[in-house]
Each structure stands twice: as structure tokens, then as C-alpha cells.
């Protein structure tokens, strides 16, 4: 079925030019190894990515994909393969470096901000993969993220909501240090305690806890911490992230990477992200 008109989530020509080399190289490498995951073998990679962005943006189940996209089994197969082989992580890093250079920054960051978000889960998420965040009284999962000073994703780890921010911070710092060796500074909230601070010091990262003014009762922007909180706000424009719908936590991490790819690619091409405020 030929599409009458594009969906708002579809990639523009300019955005596809940013992503196409990575996907084309991936397909060429699979061919070289004698591998392919589609039937027929030649599915249009742009249409596949459009379908994945449609799910991420609208929040629909994979089986409910409109029929003008490739079959949902094919789309999910590519999504799973790209997640497993690190393609979404690779694209996020590439686009982040382009944005930083466009903003007059060094391509590689030297500082980061850490935070966590507890989120409710859907009925298909196994009970064993969930937990309760006693402080926020939320049963579900927790998204631990680290961002640079522009709010662009550096690392993500999805766990049961019962996992402490401290444990998440230790994992994030290890991932950030391994992928971004120039990072020497991190800012956190008070949920990150001695173990995370000591682990950062071991990695050569100075972890500073930014505290809220105890005398302030009304809302007030907290230095440094507002950057990562804004990133969570950006992510929530994607309905697939309003809850955690993914059976496996590593698939949840991929959905977050896809949302950031969507946001960063629009930022590079100066295209707006439509939301309810624009209606």
C-alpha cells in the first residue's frame, strides 16, 4: 500500500542524510557475513526507521503499525537487531558530537549530570523485572541517565524501580568513563551518596552533589540539575516513554536512544518536534 502523505514522525530528507550512512554500512557488513533478517531481503531502511519512530512517538503496540509500513514482524526484527548490535547507541553518539560541534563545544564532553526517573510499567512487563521506589511510591522501573551539559544522552541504564540511585550512579559513571574518557566532572542530586562519589573518584571523575536550598518552599531551578530534568521532559514527548511498555529492560534503553536520535536529528536540521502545545 502506497502512503498518501507522510506522518509527522517520518524522517525528512535532511534527517535521513544524517542517519543513512550508519544503516547502509550496517547492511553492507551483514551482507559481507552472509546475514540478512528480512523476507524479502531488501527492505527500505528509511521506511523501517520511520516505522520505529512512529511507534516511539505515538506509543502504539508493534502489532498495531499501519499497513503502509513494512510488516510489524519485520520492523521489530530490525529494531531488535539494531539494539543488539549497538546501532542506536552509535547513532546517538555520532549525532551528539555533531550537535556539540555546531554549538561551538568540543565534540567530546568533559562533564556530565546524573539523575533517575521512576516510571510505571504496562501489564506485559514481567513482575520479576519490576520493583517499588519507596520514596516516590511508584511500582515499576527506573531510568538512570547521564547527560552532557547540553542535556544530550551519554549513558542509560533501565532497572527495577527498587534499585537505588546510588547503584545506578555507579553503573552510569563506569559506562561514561569507558566511552568518554575526557569526562572529569559529574553533578548529581542527594540520592547519590558516598559509594557513588568514591567510585567516581576511582575513575578520575569528581562527583559533586548539588543540594536544594532547604529554606526554599516554592519551585526553584536548581543549578546543573535542571539540565538532566529537562532531558527527561524531552523524552516524555514520546508516548512510548509515558510508561515502560518493553518486556526487556535493554529494549527500554533502546527506546530512549531512539527518542534522543529523533530529538537530536531535528535539532541539527532545525526542525520542530510537534506536541500538544502546537495543536
C-alpha positions as CSV (number, residue, x, y, z in Angstrom):
1,X,0.0,0.0,0.0
2,X,1.4,3.3,-1.1
3,X,1.3,6.1,1.6
4,X,-0.9,9.1,0.7
5,X,1.1,11.5,2.8
6,X,3.9,11.3,5.4
7,X,3.3,11.0,9.2
8,X,4.6,13.8,11.4
9,X,7.2,11.3,12.9
10,X,8.7,10.4,9.5
11,X,12.3,11.3,8.7
12,X,12.8,14.3,6.4
13,X,15.3,14.0,3.6
14,X,17.8,16.1,5.7
15,X,17.4,13.9,8.8
16,X,17.7,10.8,6.7
17,X,21.0,12.0,5.3
18,X,22.4,12.1,8.9
19,X,21.3,8.5,9.6
20,X,21.6,6.8,6.3
21,X,25.4,6.2,6.2
22,X,25.3,4.2,9.5
23,X,22.4,2.0,8.4
24,X,23.9,1.4,4.9
25,X,27.2,0.4,6.5
26,X,25.4,-2.0,8.8
27,X,23.6,-3.6,5.9
28,X,26.8,-3.9,3.9
29,X,28.5,-5.6,6.8
30,X,25.7,-8.1,7.3
31,X,25.8,-8.9,3.6
32,X,29.6,-9.5,3.8
33,X,28.9,-12.0,6.6
34,X,26.1,-13.7,4.6
35,X,23.4,-12.5,7.0
36,X,20.1,-10.8,6.4
37,X,17.0,-10.6,8.6
38,X,14.2,-9.7,6.1
39,X,11.9,-11.6,3.7
40,X,12.3,-10.4,1.1
41,X,15.9,-9.4,1.9
42,X,15.7,-5.9,0.6
43,X,13.5,-3.7,2.8
44,X,13.8,0.0,2.6
45,X,15.8,1.1,5.7
46,X,14.3,4.5,5.7
47,X,10.8,3.1,5.9
48,X,11.9,0.7,8.7
49,X,13.3,3.6,10.7
50,X,10.1,5.6,10.0
51,X,8.1,2.8,11.5
52,X,10.3,2.6,14.6
53,X,10.0,6.3,15.1
54,X,6.2,6.0,14.6
55,X,6.0,3.5,17.5
56,X,8.3,5.6,19.7
57,X,6.4,8.8,19.0
58,X,2.8,7.5,19.2
59,X,3.2,4.7,21.8
60,X,1.2,2.1,19.9
61,X,2.0,-1.6,20.2
62,X,4.2,-3.1,17.4
63,X,1.3,-5.2,16.1
64,X,-0.8,-2.0,15.5
65,X,1.6,-0.5,13.0
66,X,-0.3,1.0,10.0
67,X,-0.3,-1.2,6.9
68,X,1.6,1.2,4.8
69,X,4.7,0.4,6.8
70,X,6.5,-3.0,6.3
71,X,5.1,-5.9,8.4
72,X,5.4,-5.3,12.1
73,X,7.4,-8.6,12.5
74,X,9.9,-7.2,10.0
75,X,10.1,-3.8,11.7
76,X,10.5,-5.3,15.2
77,X,13.2,-7.7,13.8
78,X,15.3,-4.8,12.6
79,X,14.6,-2.9,15.9
80,X,15.9,-5.9,17.9
81,X,18.9,-6.4,15.7
82,X,19.9,-2.7,15.7
83,X,19.5,-2.6,19.5
84,X,21.6,-5.8,20.0
85,X,24.4,-4.6,17.7
86,X,24.6,-1.1,19.2
87,X,23.4,0.8,16.2
88,X,21.1,3.2,18.2
89,X,23.9,3.9,20.7
90,X,26.3,4.5,17.9
91,X,23.9,6.9,16.1
92,X,23.2,8.8,19.4
93,X,27.0,9.3,19.9
94,X,27.5,10.5,16.3
95,X,24.6,13.0,16.4
96,X,25.6,14.2,19.9
97,X,29.1,15.0,18.6
98,X,27.7,16.9,15.6
99,X,25.4,19.0,17.9
100,X,28.3,19.8,20.3
101,X,30.4,21.0,17.4
102,X,27.6,23.0,16.0
103,X,27.2,24.7,19.4
104,X,30.9,25.6,19.4
105,X,31.8,22.9,22.0
106,X,34.4,20.2,21.9
107,X,33.0,17.0,20.3
108,X,33.7,15.0,23.4
109,X,32.3,16.2,26.7
110,X,34.3,16.8,29.9
111,X,31.4,16.9,32.4
112,X,28.1,15.2,33.0
113,X,24.9,15.3,35.1
114,X,23.2,12.2,36.5
115,X,19.6,11.6,37.6
116,X,17.0,8.8,37.7
117,X,13.3,8.7,36.9
118,X,10.9,6.1,38.3
119,X,8.1,5.1,35.9
120,X,5.1,2.8,35.9
121,X,5.0,-0.2,33.7
122,X,2.4,-1.9,31.5
123,X,0.8,-5.2,32.1
124,X,3.2,-7.1,29.8
125,X,6.4,-6.3,31.8
126,X,7.4,-9.3,33.9
127,X,6.9,-8.9,37.6
128,X,10.5,-10.1,38.2
129,X,11.8,-7.1,36.3
130,X,9.9,-4.5,38.4
131,X,10.2,-3.1,41.9
132,X,8.9,-0.3,44.2
133,X,10.5,3.1,44.6
134,X,9.6,3.6,48.2
135,X,10.5,7.3,48.2
136,X,8.3,8.2,45.2
137,X,5.8,5.4,45.9
138,X,6.0,4.1,42.3
139,X,5.9,0.4,41.3
140,X,7.7,-0.2,38.1
141,X,11.1,0.5,36.6
142,X,13.7,3.2,36.9
143,X,15.6,5.0,34.2
144,X,19.1,6.1,35.2
145,X,20.6,8.5,32.7
146,X,23.7,10.6,32.4
147,X,23.8,13.6,30.1
148,X,26.3,16.2,29.0
149,X,26.0,19.9,29.8
150,X,23.7,20.4,26.8
151,X,21.4,17.7,28.1
152,X,22.4,15.1,25.4
153,X,22.4,11.5,26.4
154,X,25.7,9.9,27.4
155,X,24.5,6.7,29.1
156,X,21.3,5.0,30.2
157,X,20.5,2.0,32.4
158,X,17.0,0.7,33.0
159,X,16.4,-1.3,36.2
160,X,13.6,-2.2,38.6
161,X,12.4,0.9,40.5
162,X,13.8,-0.6,43.7
163,X,17.4,-0.2,42.6
164,X,18.9,2.8,44.3
165,X,20.1,5.9,42.6
166,X,23.5,5.2,44.2
167,X,23.8,1.8,42.4
168,X,22.6,3.4,39.2
169,X,25.1,6.2,39.5
170,X,28.0,3.7,39.9
171,X,26.9,1.9,36.7
172,X,26.5,5.1,34.8
173,X,29.8,6.5,35.9
174,X,31.5,3.3,34.7
175,X,29.8,3.5,31.3
176,X,30.5,7.2,30.9
177,X,34.2,6.9,31.8
178,X,34.7,4.0,29.4
179,X,33.0,5.7,26.4
180,X,34.0,9.3,27.3
181,X,37.5,9.4,28.9
182,X,37.6,13.2,28.9
183,X,34.8,13.4,31.5
184,X,36.3,14.6,34.8
185,X,33.2,16.2,36.5
186,X,29.8,15.0,37.4
187,X,26.9,16.7,39.2
188,X,24.1,14.7,41.0
189,X,21.3,15.2,43.5
190,X,21.3,14.0,47.1
191,X,20.3,10.4,46.1
192,X,23.9,9.8,45.1
193,X,26.0,9.0,48.2
194,X,29.4,8.0,49.4
195,X,29.8,4.9,47.3
196,X,29.0,6.7,44.0
197,X,31.3,9.6,44.9
198,X,34.1,7.2,45.8
199,X,33.6,5.2,42.6
200,X,33.7,8.4,40.6
201,X,37.0,9.4,42.3
202,X,38.4,6.0,41.4
203,X,37.5,6.7,37.8
204,X,39.0,10.2,37.9
205,X,35.6,11.9,38.0
206,X,34.9,14.5,40.7
207,X,31.2,13.9,41.7
208,X,29.6,16.9,43.2
209,X,26.2,16.7,45.0
210,X,24.1,19.8,44.2
211,X,21.6,20.3,47.0
212,X,18.4,22.2,47.1
213,X,18.2,25.3,49.3
214,X,16.4,23.9,52.5
215,X,14.8,27.3,53.1
216,X,13.1,27.4,49.7
217,X,9.4,26.2,49.6
218,X,8.3,27.3,46.1
219,X,9.7,25.9,42.8
220,X,13.2,27.0,42.0
221,X,15.6,25.9,39.3
222,X,18.5,24.0,40.7
223,X,21.9,24.8,39.1
224,X,23.2,22.0,36.9
225,X,20.4,19.5,37.9
226,X,17.9,21.3,35.7
227,X,19.7,20.2,32.6
228,X,19.0,16.5,33.2
229,X,15.5,17.2,34.4
230,X,14.9,19.0,31.1
231,X,16.1,15.9,29.2
232,X,13.5,13.8,31.0
233,X,11.0,16.4,29.8
234,X,12.2,16.0,26.3
235,X,11.8,12.2,26.5
236,X,8.3,12.4,27.7
237,X,7.2,14.0,24.4
238,X,7.5,10.4,23.1
239,X,4.4,8.5,24.2
240,X,6.2,5.1,24.2
241,X,8.1,6.5,27.2
242,X,5.0,7.7,29.2
243,X,5.1,4.2,30.7
244,X,7.6,1.4,30.3
245,X,6.0,-0.9,27.8
246,X,9.0,-3.1,27.0
247,X,9.3,-6.7,28.1
248,X,13.0,-6.5,28.5
249,X,14.9,-3.5,30.1
250,X,17.5,-3.4,27.3
251,X,14.7,-2.8,24.8
252,X,13.6,0.1,27.1
253,X,17.1,1.6,26.8
254,X,16.8,1.3,23.0
255,X,13.5,3.2,23.0
256,X,15.2,6.0,25.0
257,X,18.1,6.1,22.5
258,X,15.6,6.3,19.6
259,X,13.8,9.2,21.3
260,X,17.1,11.1,21.6
261,X,18.0,10.3,18.0
262,X,14.7,11.8,17.0
263,X,15.3,14.9,19.1
264,X,18.9,15.5,18.2
265,X,18.4,14.9,14.4
266,X,15.6,17.5,14.5
267,X,17.9,19.9,16.4
268,X,20.6,19.5,13.7
269,X,18.2,20.2,10.8
270,X,16.3,22.9,12.7
271,X,13.0,21.0,12.5
272,X,10.5,21.4,15.3
273,X,9.1,18.5,17.3
274,X,5.3,18.7,17.3
275,X,3.5,18.2,20.6
276,X,0.2,19.2,22.2
277,X,1.3,22.8,22.6
278,X,1.4,23.1,18.8
279,X,-2.2,22.0,18.2
